[in-house]
């Protein structure tokens, strides 16, 4: 097996045919392995040592690439060498034991309850804005991911039960409650949806062309909506999901319930919101406690 570009091509072909990898996954692996080839310069990929891989990781770090990006590249390289070792003589996997730089875990940005009110209480002026209002209320009401909302079909809504069933990561489905304001906004939107939607279109939210609205279009509509409200910051769909989780945790303190509603596989992912909650409590303490104030 040729360890150079031909080896990379054969690996990508194996991913496509043996693992049925998506085009998106193949593109990502291809870019990461192209980076490896460029860093290796004229050196054969099969001859690289762990010291080379560590040096490459340091070079990427010095170029300003994030720890998350470097970790993803190392994972792709490791998979390539694992496959190469199974299909050709390879002394060692040079990625074995090489760790990415430690990732600084930034806290997710959230809106305050007052900012959410200013964003969502805006009245809709036309049918497209009725759709937008229903989408944004649903984001905040149920903590959906962008892809989950965009993929929702009408049959996923159970307005009478005030529930919505979504398909999340790894094709896992979950049912989450629907708040009163989101319920009202959805009823209004569904009353006018047929004026936009194409015949037999299953999507809950459709574009002006009548087909399913794209995630990018949702992002742009939210950015436009927030700009008109003068919030003074960029608002993206995941910020509404973060705000849902943070506000729900502040009110209930029930981390397990928040985990279930967000669809997190691990509670450690949800625990980031406890840090946000602590920041909120710390601000209240600093403002209210008599011994916290500077003299």
DASUL-V183086 format. One record per backbone hydrogen bond with DSSP energy under -1.0 kcal/mol. NH is the residue of the N-H (numbers start at 1). CO is the residue of the C=O. Records with the same first field share a line. If there is no record, write none. Layout:
# DASUL-V183086
NH=CO ; CO
This chain:
# DASUL-V183086
8=4
9=5
10=6
11=7
12=8
13=9
14=10
15=11
16=12
17=13
18=14
19=14
21=15
26=22
27=23
28=24
29=25
30=26
31=27
32=28
33=29
34=30
35=31
36=32
37=33
38=34
39=35
40=36
43=40
47=44
48=45
53=49
54=50
55=51
56=52
57=53
58=54
59=55
60=56
61=57
62=58
63=59
64=61
65=60
70=66
71=67
72=68
73=69
74=70
75=71
76=72
77=73
78=74
79=75
80=76
81=77
82=78
83=79
84=80
85=81
86=82
88=84
96=93
98=95
106=104
116=112
117=113
118=114
119=115
120=116
121=117
130=126
131=127
132=128
133=129
134=130
135=131
136=132
137=133
138=134
139=135
140=136
141=137
142=138
143=139
149=145
150=146
151=147
152=149
154=202
156=153
157=154
158=163
163=158
164=176
165=156
166=174
168=172
171=168
172=169
174=166
176=164
178=162
183=179
184=180
185=181
186=182
187=183
188=184
189=185
190=186
191=187
192=189
193=189
195=192
196=193
197=193
198=210
201=198
204=152
207=211
210=207
213=205
218=214
219=215
220=216
221=217
222=218
223=219
224=220
225=221
226=222
227=223
228=224
230=227
231=226
239=236
241=237
242=238
243=239
244=240
245=241
246=242
247=243
248=244
249=245
250=246
251=247
252=248
253=249
255=253
258=254
259=255
260=256
261=257
262=258
263=259
264=259
269=266
271=267
273=270
274=271
276=272
277=273
278=274
279=275
280=276
281=277
282=278
283=279
284=280
285=281
286=282
287=283
288=284
289=285
292=289
